[in-house]
Amino acid sequence: MIKALFAIILSILALPALGIVMLFDFSPAIPIDAYEYMPTSTLLATQIEDTVSTLQAGQLMVELDEQFINQFLYSYYVETINPDYAPGSSCETEACEFLVSNSDQAIGTVGVTGIWVRLLDNVISVNVGLRTVGIPFQTRVRFDFEVIDNPDVFEINYSRLQVGNIPLPAFAVRPIINAILDESDVSQTTFGGNGVELDVQALSLVIDKNLLIEESLTEQEAFFASLIVKEELVRFEVDGETPKLKLFVDVDKLTGDIPLKQYRGEANLIFTELFVEILSGIEFDFIEGVSLTTNEYFLNEEDLNVVLTQQLQDLNLDELFGSPAVSNLFSLEPLWVEMEGATMSLIVPMVFMENTIPLEIIMTSLDGFNDLVLQVESITLGKDDSKTPEEYVLIQGDQIEPFLAQLTLNGLFEVQPNSRNIRVSVDTFNQAVSEVTSQLNVTRIGVVDGQFLINIELAS
């Protein structure tokens, strides 16, 4: 590869004398200050710790600066290619100066003095330092790659080649790549599948995010990954000013500052009080017998949440999402409901590394059912009173049904297949009432005027 690279460099120029002068680069700027060996595993562990600490600022951010990238590359070279590689003022041998080298009768010894990275605005510049021993010559070959992160497609494309002080047109890289491929005996130059296309000859990588998600993930994983892409929760950029590679996960859009609520009490006491209220309304007629003055009784929001808390006290995220992977990352605080008119909102507060991610499902109670049938109108993630709709995740319309399909809501709530409806069975409340008395039957439940309706009849 090295011989092929040099042969092409020396044959590019029409005027050899002027060309050789322009090819020289006496200060290839190897980042010696970053060349301090540290085990790559240690470097990665430190980077993970730094990434986790960024959650305090509302964003999960992976930042790789030039210093880290080049130190990681150097440590990787020492571990895998040349354990003696240590260029710098104290280096006096070819073993420590060259990462790799090759000898040729015509050119002499040709060595790679370094491979390092420079970061520009949305450009990753890969630099290769070269020096000959027999003929006093050194230069640098620079490959620039443009990074493009669009909502649907991520691309890394070769954009520039420069040898020494000579910028070459984009097509000039083709002979170099062809020579490297020929020397490496590589017959296949394009690789693809599952939304990823790599063209070695053109030095381009294209990732179709949606196709990658569709073909590589399970249905549940694909839904949430598609949501991340649609909401642009993950962004990648090359910041030339810092300079750093940056991968943002917009945790702030998912997290919300909401007061957590806990409802303590005994559901049996609530139903006992309800039973006493019903008894006070019993009428007796010698002809009609025993009857109720009304069949409609109501639980207020607080009492309903006490009942829900008891019914759902063992609910965990494995049951909610049907996936152990979710509960490995998140924990679940007690959920609750809020009611207004015929609308019920179910608030599910999840916690991710001390950050609260509120999931709110807003539903309307439908008439004509004995069970409580709630039609989901919208779902939000990260909503709080201080945010505008653009600052949190809003799921509505055609997106609702696929989202509900990922929930299992085992126990009290049941997601009805192929619909936007969630059902609460009247039998659940019959069981709760039966623990107090066997003389009453719950025949219908619903949400009316911001209260929970329980329709009760005397048992026959």
GIUR-V284413 format. One record per backbone hydrogen bond with DSSP energy under -1.0 kcal/mol. NH is the residue of the N-H (numbers start at 0). CO is the residue of the C=O. If there is no record, write none. Layout:
nh:NH co:CO
nh:NH co:CO
//
This chain:
nh:4 co:0
nh:5 co:1
nh:6 co:2
nh:7 co:3
nh:8 co:4
nh:9 co:5
nh:18 co:14
nh:19 co:15
nh:20 co:16
nh:21 co:17
nh:22 co:18
nh:23 co:19
nh:24 co:137
nh:31 co:29
nh:33 co:30
nh:34 co:31
nh:35 co:33
nh:42 co:38
nh:43 co:39
nh:44 co:40
nh:45 co:41
nh:46 co:42
nh:47 co:43
nh:48 co:44
nh:49 co:45
nh:50 co:46
nh:51 co:47
nh:52 co:48
nh:54 co:51
nh:55 co:52
nh:56 co:53
nh:57 co:54
nh:58 co:53
nh:59 co:248
nh:61 co:246
nh:63 co:244
nh:65 co:242
nh:68 co:64
nh:69 co:65
nh:70 co:66
nh:71 co:67
nh:72 co:68
nh:73 co:69
nh:74 co:70
nh:75 co:71
nh:76 co:72
nh:77 co:73
nh:78 co:74
nh:79 co:75
nh:80 co:76
nh:81 co:76
nh:84 co:81
nh:85 co:95
nh:90 co:87
nh:96 co:92
nh:97 co:93
nh:98 co:111
nh:101 co:109
nh:103 co:107
nh:107 co:103
nh:109 co:101
nh:110 co:130
nh:111 co:99
nh:112 co:128
nh:115 co:126
nh:117 co:124
nh:119 co:122
nh:121 co:237
nh:122 co:119
nh:123 co:144
nh:124 co:117
nh:125 co:142
nh:126 co:115
nh:127 co:140
nh:128 co:113
nh:129 co:138
nh:130 co:110
nh:131 co:136
nh:132 co:108
nh:136 co:134
nh:138 co:129
nh:140 co:127
nh:141 co:161
nh:142 co:125
nh:143 co:159
nh:144 co:123
nh:145 co:156
nh:146 co:121
nh:147 co:154
nh:149 co:152
nh:153 co:206
nh:154 co:147
nh:155 co:204
nh:156 co:145
nh:157 co:202
nh:158 co:143
nh:159 co:143
nh:161 co:141
nh:162 co:165
nh:163 co:139
nh:164 co:21
nh:165 co:162
nh:167 co:160
nh:171 co:168
nh:172 co:169
nh:173 co:170
nh:176 co:172
nh:177 co:173
nh:178 co:174
nh:179 co:175
nh:180 co:176
nh:181 co:177
nh:182 co:178
nh:183 co:179
nh:185 co:180
nh:190 co:197
nh:192 co:195
nh:195 co:192
nh:196 co:205
nh:197 co:190
nh:198 co:203
nh:199 co:188
nh:203 co:198
nh:204 co:155
nh:205 co:196
nh:206 co:153
nh:207 co:194
nh:208 co:151
nh:211 co:207
nh:212 co:208
nh:213 co:209
nh:214 co:210
nh:215 co:211
nh:216 co:212
nh:221 co:217
nh:222 co:218
nh:223 co:219
nh:224 co:220
nh:225 co:221
nh:226 co:222
nh:227 co:223
nh:228 co:224
nh:229 co:225
nh:230 co:226
nh:232 co:227
nh:234 co:247
nh:236 co:245
nh:238 co:243
nh:243 co:238
nh:244 co:63
nh:245 co:236
nh:246 co:61
nh:247 co:234
nh:248 co:59
nh:249 co:232
nh:250 co:248
nh:251 co:57
nh:253 co:250
nh:254 co:250
nh:255 co:355
nh:257 co:255
nh:269 co:265
nh:270 co:266
nh:271 co:267
nh:272 co:268
nh:273 co:269
nh:274 co:270
nh:275 co:271
nh:276 co:272
nh:277 co:273
nh:278 co:274
nh:279 co:275
nh:280 co:277
nh:281 co:278
nh:282 co:290
nh:284 co:288
nh:288 co:284
nh:290 co:282
nh:292 co:280
nh:296 co:453
nh:298 co:451
nh:303 co:299
nh:304 co:300
nh:305 co:301
nh:306 co:302
nh:307 co:303
nh:308 co:304
nh:309 co:305
nh:310 co:306
nh:311 co:307
nh:314 co:311
nh:319 co:315
nh:320 co:316
nh:321 co:317
nh:327 co:323
nh:328 co:325
nh:329 co:325
nh:330 co:350
nh:332 co:348
nh:335 co:346
nh:337 co:344
nh:339 co:342
nh:342 co:339
nh:343 co:362
nh:344 co:337
nh:345 co:360
nh:346 co:335
nh:347 co:358
nh:349 co:356
nh:350 co:330
nh:351 co:354
nh:354 co:351
nh:356 co:349
nh:358 co:347
nh:359 co:379
nh:360 co:345
nh:361 co:377
nh:362 co:343
nh:363 co:374
nh:364 co:341
nh:365 co:372
nh:371 co:423
nh:373 co:421
nh:374 co:363
nh:375 co:419
nh:376 co:361
nh:377 co:361
nh:378 co:394
nh:379 co:359
nh:380 co:392
nh:381 co:357
nh:386 co:383
nh:390 co:387
nh:392 co:380
nh:394 co:378
nh:398 co:395
nh:399 co:396
nh:402 co:398
nh:403 co:399
nh:404 co:400
nh:405 co:402
nh:406 co:403
nh:407 co:319
nh:413 co:422
nh:415 co:420
nh:421 co:373
nh:422 co:413
nh:423 co:371
nh:429 co:425
nh:430 co:426
nh:431 co:427
nh:432 co:428
nh:433 co:429
nh:435 co:432
nh:436 co:432
nh:440 co:456
nh:442 co:454
nh:443 co:454
nh:444 co:369
nh:445 co:452
nh:447 co:450
nh:449 co:340
nh:450 co:447
nh:451 co:298
nh:452 co:445
nh:453 co:296
nh:454 co:443
nh:455 co:294
nh:456 co:440
nh:458 co:438
//
